[in-house]
Amino acid sequence: MDEAGFQLLPTVERTYAPQGQTPVLRGPATKAHWSVISAVTLAGELFVQLQDSAFCGPDVVRFLRYLEHQVAGKLVIVWDRASIHRNAAVREFLAAGHAARIELVALPGYAPDLNPDEGVWQWLKQQLANVNCQDLPELRAVLRQKLRELRRHSELIQNFFIHAGYG
């Protein structure tokens, strides 16, 4: 499980163009963004929620509740040591009996390479390179379309685990 932000400001990557015709991306000069939280499973499933503000403890609890309803059996949540994961709301949620079904595994200090969910962000940011959205609703639509596309490729999601050293 992990969180990421996607800004309206496009990520610019090298691309091809006819000689002498430098490609130009024109877009709004703003840092407006969507915050995205996701979780992946060994079976290649992807669970996602988006919001237009940064995630905080209660948002993490909402996502954990969502996962409890979507995934049968015990949940093993591998995540980084972000402060929102150690928030009082998360601790209270687990103390209220949810810890029986949810096992939390904290990654070492700075180890994004050990988090399979980082593969989601790498793939998604690659897909959004040079994509120029004019407003937040358009960015949301593009994000949702790309996430639907990723959901259809469970073998790719399973490879995120292999790349992180779990397979």
C-alpha positions as CSV (number, residue, x, y, z in Angstrom):
1,M,0.0,0.0,0.0
2,D,1.3,3.5,-0.8
3,E,0.2,7.0,-1.7
4,A,1.3,9.4,-4.5
5,G,0.3,12.7,-5.9
6,F,-0.3,13.6,-9.6
7,Q,0.0,17.3,-10.5
8,L,-1.7,19.1,-13.3
9,L,1.8,20.3,-14.3
10,P,2.8,17.7,-16.9
11,T,5.9,15.5,-16.6
12,V,8.0,16.3,-19.6
13,E,10.1,13.5,-21.2
14,R,12.3,13.3,-24.2
15,T,10.2,12.5,-27.3
16,Y,10.6,12.3,-31.1
17,A,9.5,15.2,-33.4
18,P,10.4,16.2,-37.0
19,Q,13.8,17.8,-37.2
20,G,13.7,21.5,-36.3
21,Q,10.3,21.3,-34.7
22,T,10.7,21.2,-30.9
23,P,7.5,19.9,-29.3
24,V,6.0,22.3,-26.8
25,L,3.5,21.4,-24.0
26,R,1.3,24.3,-23.1
27,G,-0.7,24.0,-19.9
28,P,-1.7,25.8,-16.7
29,A,1.1,26.8,-14.4
30,T,-0.4,25.3,-11.2
31,K,0.5,22.6,-8.8
32,A,-3.1,21.5,-8.4
33,H,-3.1,17.7,-8.0
34,W,-4.9,14.5,-7.2
35,S,-3.8,12.4,-4.3
36,V,-4.0,8.7,-4.9
37,I,-3.8,5.8,-2.5
38,S,-3.5,2.2,-3.8
39,A,-2.9,-1.4,-2.7
40,V,-1.8,-4.4,-4.8
41,T,-2.2,-8.1,-4.2
42,L,-0.1,-11.1,-5.1
43,A,-3.0,-12.2,-7.3
44,G,-2.5,-9.0,-9.4
45,E,-5.4,-7.0,-8.1
46,L,-5.3,-3.2,-7.7
47,F,-7.4,-1.2,-5.3
48,V,-7.4,2.6,-5.6
49,Q,-9.0,5.7,-4.2
50,L,-8.4,9.3,-5.3
51,Q,-9.0,12.6,-3.6
52,D,-8.2,16.3,-4.3
53,S,-6.4,16.9,-1.0
54,A,-3.4,15.3,0.7
55,F,-4.1,12.1,2.6
56,C,-4.2,12.1,6.4
57,G,-4.8,9.4,9.1
58,P,-8.6,9.2,8.7
59,D,-8.2,8.8,4.9
60,V,-5.9,5.9,5.5
61,V,-8.4,4.3,7.9
62,R,-11.1,4.8,5.2
63,F,-9.0,3.0,2.7
64,L,-8.2,0.2,5.1
65,R,-12.0,-0.3,5.7
66,Y,-12.4,-0.4,1.9
67,L,-9.8,-3.1,1.7
68,E,-11.4,-5.1,4.5
69,H,-14.7,-5.1,2.4
70,Q,-13.0,-5.9,-0.9
71,V,-10.4,-8.6,0.1
72,A,-11.4,-11.8,1.9
73,G,-9.2,-13.2,4.6
74,K,-6.2,-11.8,6.4
75,L,-4.7,-8.6,5.1
76,V,-1.0,-8.1,5.2
77,I,-0.3,-4.5,4.6
78,V,3.3,-3.6,3.6
79,W,3.9,0.1,3.7
80,D,6.5,2.7,4.4
81,R,7.0,4.6,7.6
82,A,5.1,7.7,6.6
83,S,3.6,9.6,9.5
84,I,0.1,9.1,8.2
85,H,0.5,5.4,8.7
86,R,1.4,6.0,12.4
87,N,-1.4,8.5,12.9
88,A,-3.6,8.3,16.0
89,A,-6.6,7.5,13.8
90,V,-4.9,4.5,12.4
91,R,-3.8,3.3,15.8
92,E,-7.3,3.7,17.2
93,F,-8.8,1.8,14.2
94,L,-6.4,-1.1,14.8
95,A,-7.0,-1.1,18.5
96,A,-10.8,-1.3,17.9
97,G,-10.4,-4.9,16.8
98,H,-9.2,-4.6,13.2
99,A,-5.7,-5.7,14.1
100,A,-7.0,-9.2,14.2
101,R,-7.5,-9.2,10.5
102,I,-4.9,-6.7,9.4
103,E,-1.2,-7.3,9.8
104,L,1.1,-4.3,9.3
105,V,4.6,-4.7,8.0
106,A,6.7,-1.5,8.0
107,L,9.4,-1.2,5.4
108,P,12.9,-0.1,6.5
109,G,13.7,3.6,6.6
110,Y,13.9,4.6,3.0
111,A,13.3,1.5,0.8
112,P,10.8,2.3,-2.0
113,D,12.5,-0.5,-4.0
114,L,11.0,-3.0,-1.5
115,N,7.4,-1.8,-2.0
116,P,5.6,-3.5,-4.8
117,D,3.1,-0.6,-4.9
118,E,5.8,1.7,-6.1
119,G,5.6,-0.2,-9.4
120,V,2.1,1.3,-9.8
121,W,3.4,4.8,-9.5
122,Q,6.4,4.2,-11.9
123,W,4.1,2.7,-14.5
124,L,1.4,5.4,-14.1
125,K,3.9,8.3,-14.3
126,Q,5.4,6.7,-17.4
127,Q,2.0,6.5,-18.9
128,L,1.3,10.2,-18.1
129,A,4.6,11.5,-19.5
130,N,3.9,14.4,-21.9
131,V,0.2,14.2,-21.2
132,N,-1.1,17.7,-20.9
133,C,-4.4,18.0,-18.9
134,Q,-6.0,21.5,-18.8
135,D,-7.9,21.0,-15.5
136,L,-8.3,18.7,-12.5
137,P,-11.4,16.9,-13.9
138,E,-9.5,16.0,-17.1
139,L,-6.5,14.8,-15.0
140,R,-8.9,12.7,-12.9
141,A,-10.4,11.1,-16.0
142,V,-7.0,10.3,-17.5
143,L,-5.8,8.8,-14.1
144,R,-9.0,6.7,-13.9
145,Q,-8.6,5.5,-17.5
146,K,-5.0,4.5,-17.0
147,L,-5.8,2.7,-13.7
148,R,-8.6,0.7,-15.3
149,E,-6.0,-0.2,-18.0
150,L,-3.5,-1.4,-15.4
151,R,-6.2,-3.4,-13.6
152,R,-6.7,-5.4,-16.8
153,H,-3.1,-6.5,-16.6
154,S,-2.8,-8.6,-13.5
155,E,0.4,-10.2,-14.7
156,L,2.0,-6.7,-14.7
157,I,0.9,-6.1,-11.2
158,Q,2.3,-9.5,-10.1
159,N,5.6,-8.5,-11.7
160,F,5.8,-5.5,-9.4
161,F,6.1,-8.0,-6.5
162,I,8.9,-9.9,-8.4
163,H,10.7,-6.6,-9.1
164,A,10.5,-5.7,-5.4
165,G,12.1,-9.1,-4.5
166,Y,9.0,-11.0,-3.3
167,G,8.8,-13.6,-6.0
